[in-house]
Amino acid sequence: MKQCRSRKRPRLLPVYDQVVRCVLGRPKSFWLDLHGALRADDHALHRDLTALRHSADLPATVSALRVCDVVLWMHHRTDHQRKGCIGT
């Protein structure tokens, strides 16, 4: 259900699915923790995600949350390919 809402509002809600859970574990509050991470250090993570979007030549309509989701999925694929996790 959360993933469906994320797809409907990709600029507002991050994806928290089995792959993201495998990479990040089960934080007490995923959304609050992500919000804090995006604001920490004068928004450094948000700037990094925006820079990645720019370097990938993606349009500005692709949100920092979508870039974060892709990075997490790519990280998962690399780290868990041999473990048989759902996202490989």
C-alpha positions in Angstrom: 0.0 0.0 0.0 2.7 2.5 0.9 4.5 1.8 -2.4 1.2 2.6 -4.3 0.9 5.9 -2.6 4.5 6.7 -3.4 3.9 6.1 -7.0 0.9 8.4 -7.0 2.8 11.2 -5.2 6.5 10.7 -6.1 7.5 14.2 -5.0 5.9 13.8 -1.5 6.3 10.2 -0.4 9.4 8.1 -0.6 9.2 4.4 -1.5 9.6 2.2 1.5 9.4 -1.4 0.2 11.2 -4.7 0.8 14.3 -3.5 -1.1 14.6 -0.3 0.8 13.9 -2.1 4.1 16.7 -4.6 3.2 19.2 -1.8 2.6 18.2 0.5 5.5 16.7 -1.9 8.0 13.7 -0.9 10.0 14.2 2.5 11.4 11.7 3.6 14.1 10.2 6.2 11.7 11.5 5.9 8.1 9.8 9.1 6.9 10.9 11.2 9.9 14.5 9.8 9.7 14.6 10.5 5.9 13.2 14.0 6.4 15.9 14.7 9.0 18.7 13.3 6.8 17.5 15.5 3.9 17.7 18.6 6.1 20.9 17.7 8.0 24.1 19.5 7.4 22.4 22.4 5.6 20.6 20.0 3.2 23.8 18.2 2.1 22.1 14.9 1.2 19.4 16.8 -0.8 22.1 18.7 -2.7 24.0 15.5 -3.4 20.8 13.8 -4.8 20.1 16.9 -6.9 23.7 16.8 -8.2 23.3 13.1 -9.1 20.0 13.9 -10.9 21.9 16.6 -12.9 24.9 14.4 -13.7 22.5 11.7 -15.0 20.9 14.4 -17.2 17.5 13.8 -15.7 14.8 16.4 -15.8 14.0 18.5 -12.8 10.6 16.8 -12.6 12.5 13.8 -11.1 12.5 14.5 -7.4 15.3 14.0 -5.0 13.2 11.3 -3.4 13.1 9.3 -6.7 16.9 9.7 -7.1 17.3 8.4 -3.5 15.1 5.4 -4.3 17.1 4.6 -7.4 20.4 4.9 -5.5 19.1 2.5 -2.8 17.8 0.0 -5.3 21.2 0.1 -7.2 23.0 -0.3 -3.9 20.8 -3.2 -3.0 21.4 -5.0 -6.3 25.2 -4.7 -5.9 25.3 -5.8 -2.3 22.7 -8.5 -2.4 22.8 -10.0 -5.8 24.1 -13.4 -4.5 21.8 -13.5 -1.4 18.5 -14.0 -3.3 16.9 -10.8 -2.0 13.7 -9.7 -3.7 15.3 -6.7 -5.4 17.9 -8.6 -7.3 
